[in-house]
Amino acid sequence: MVKVKKSKAEITRIVIAVLLIITAIVIASLTIGRDIYYGSRDEGMLSFAIVNACGYLFFLFMPVEVAFVYYLQGDISVAALNAVAISTALFSQSIDYSIGLLMSNRFIDNFIGRKRYVKAEKYIEKYGNVTIFVFNSMPLSSPVISLAAGMLRHRIRDTVICTVLGLMVKYLALTLIF
C-alpha cells in the first residue's frame, strides 16, 4: 500500500469543497425543501431567488434550472419568475466577475483549482462573447465563465450584455418547454 501525502493546498481545497457542499445543501433544504414540505410553492419567490442567486456563484453548485422548472409549475407569475431568475443570476455572475477581476490567479488556483478556469479562459480567448452567450443560454458552468472573464479583464459591458441575452434565451426556452 502506497501512502499519498496531500499538500496543504489540496487539503484546504477539500475542506472548502466539503463546506461549500454542506452550505448548498443547507440553502436548498431551508428554501426549496421547506417549500416542498409545506406545499408553499406559490409563495416561494424569495426561496427561488435565494437558490438561484446562490446557484450562480461559481463556488456553489445548485440545480438552478431544476428549481426554475419546479417553481414554474406553481401559481407564480411566469414573467415575475423569469425576471427574478435573470436578475439574481446577473447579480451573482457580477460577483463572480468581480472576484475574477480582484483576486489573484494564485488565490483562485488554491480555491477552485487551475484546471476548471483555464478551460473557461481558453474558450473566452478563442471565441470571446459567443462563449459567454452560449454558456449562459445552456445549463453549463456559466459562473466559471464569468469568473474567467473577470480574470481576463474582458469588457464588462460585453460580458453583461452576453450574459443577459444568454440567460433570456435559457429561461425563455425552459418556460416554453415546461
N, C-alpha and C positions, 0 to 999 in steps of 0.2 A: 504494500500500500504506500503510495506516494503522497506526502503531505504537501498541499499547495498553500503557500503563505500569501495571504492577501495584503495588499498595500493599504496604508491608512486611507488613501483616497477611495479605494474600492469599498472598503468597509463603510466609510462615510456615505458613499453613494447608495449602498444597500440600505443603510439605516434611513436615509432620506426617502428612498423609494418606498420603504415599508410605511413610514409615517404619512407619506402622501396618499398611499393606497387606503390607509385607515381613515384619513381625512375625507377622501372621496366617498368611502362607504358611509361614514357618519353623515355627510352632507346629503347624500341620496336617501338615507334612511329617515332623516329628520324632515325631508321635504316630500319627495315623491312617495316614499314609503308610508309616511303619515297620511298623505292624500289617498293612497290606495286602501290603507287600513280603514280610514274613516269614510271612504267613498266621496271625498270632497273635491273631486277633480274640477268641478265647476268653479270653485273658489280658490283654486291653486295657482293663480297667475304669479304670485310672489314666489311660490315654491319653484315654479318653472323658471322664473327669472334668475333665481339663485343657482339652480342646477345648470342652466345654460351659461351663465356668466362664469361659473367655476369650470365648466367643461371646456371652455375656450382658453383657459390658461394653459400654457404649454407644459406645466409641471403637474397637472391633474388630468386624469383620464376618466371621462364620464361620457355615457351614451347620450349625447345631446340630441341626436336625430331620433332616437327611440323615445326620449322624453317628449319631444315635439309631437310625434305621432300619437303618443298616449294622451296628451292634453288636447290635441286636435279633435279627439273623439268626444270631448265634453261639450258643454254649452257655452264655452268661452268664444268670444268674437274671433273669427278667423283672422280678420285684419289686425286686431289687437295682439293676437298671439304671434303673428308674423312680425309685427313692429317690435315687440319685446324680444323675439328671437334675434332679429337683426341688430337691434341696438345693444343688447347685452353682449352679443358676440363681438361687435365692433369695439365696445368698451374694453373687453378682456384682451382682444388682439392688439389694441392700442397699448395696453400694459405690456404684452409680450414684445411688441416692437420697441418700447421704451427700455425694457430690460436688455434687449439685444444692443440697443444704442449706448446704454450707460455702463453695462457690465463688461468686464474684460473677458477675452476669449478663455483665459485660464480658469476664471471663475465658472463659466458656463461648461467648460470641459469637465471640471470637478463635479458640477451639479447634475448634468444630464449625460455626459459622455460626448466625445467628439463625433463619433460616427453618425449620430442622429442628425445633427445640424449641418455637418459637412455635406451630406447628401442634399439637404434643402438648399444650401448655398450654391451647390453645383447647378441645380435647376434654375435658380434665380439668375445666376450669372449667364447661363446659356439662353434661357427663354424670357427672362425679365417679367413684365407684367402679366404675361399669359400664364406663367406658373402660379402667381398669386390668385388670379381669377379661377383657374382650374381647380386648385387645391381648396378654394373656398366654395366652389359650386358642387363639390363632391364630398362624400364623407371620408375625407383624407385628413392628414395631420396638418391642417391649416395653421394652428397656433405655432407650430415649429417653423413654418414658412414665415410667419410674422416676426418671430424671433430672429431668424436668419436675415430677413430684410432689414431689420434694425442693425444687426451686426455689420451688414454690408453698406450701411448708410444709404439704402435705396430711398429714392424720393418719397417722402411721407405722403404727399398728395396723390401720387400714383398708387401707392400701397393702399390708401384709404379707398380710393375710387374702385380699384380692382377687387378689394375685399368686399365692399358693399354690393357691387354688381354680382359677384360670385355668390354671396350669401342670399341675395334676392332670387337668383336662379335656383339655388338649392331648396330654399323654403317654399318657393312657388311650386316647384316640382313635387315636393313632399305633400303640399296642400292638395294639389290636383290628383296625385296618386292615391292618397289616403282620405 
